[in-house]
């Protein structure tokens, strides 16, 4: 992989990580297009970390509020001045609990499927089928009503289901953002809550995937300079793609990406 290819893949990752069209699926397709027959998992993780940085920058105020509220609750709990029930009285502290709960099924699936990641990331046919499924999920959001439940009505059950769906997004072609936001909407969450939870939930998922990839550090073939350029590009492009998607979700227009997913999925199958 050369520098130009890394930048192109960084742009693709930045766009497709947040736009609901599957970043991993596009990386598989373009790596095959570039003749990169062996999946470069370390490079893939690096550009995902680039988009993780974009999430942290974009949602920094929310992340800061969650950290402060969680720390305050822990201190009060240690002093026996607060109980678990009190968490639900603070929206930010409750969101922290929901992120932890949603991360559990994602972590279990990630650990179980990690050993066959090479196989998953080498099948263009699999990507094609999964992109079509992603398109169907996105198309279904067009019937979701606007006035739905907020963080105050967000249940542990909702978090577990969304976390399970995020775990399934390890399969290339299933859009993590698209599937988790869509399922959040199907569960009755309002648009803003579904989008915010989806992206905040991705933070521990990306960190966990990075940790699992540490054993590939000595085996990757892409030069460090090339990898860093790809990660930096994915961060910059990802930030603006995230900003765009948040606006699209708020206007209830996620279904506009469905035809694209179907078209790319069918082309992948034909190719």
Buried (B, 14 or more C-beta within 10 A) or exposed (E): BEEEBBBBBBBBBBBBBBBBBBBBBBBBBBBBEBEBEEBBBBBBBBBBBBBBBBBBEBBEEBBEBBEEBBEBBEEEBEEEEBEEEBBEEBBBBBBBBBBBBBBBBBBEBBEEBBEEBEEBBBBBEBBBBBBBBBBEBBBBBEEBEEEBBEBEEBEEEBBBBBBBBBBBBBBBBBBBBBBBBBBBBBBBBBBBBBBBBBBBBBBBBBBBBBEBBEEBEEEBEBEEEBBBBBBBBBBBBBBBBBEEBBEBBEEBEBBEBBEBBBEBBBEBBEE
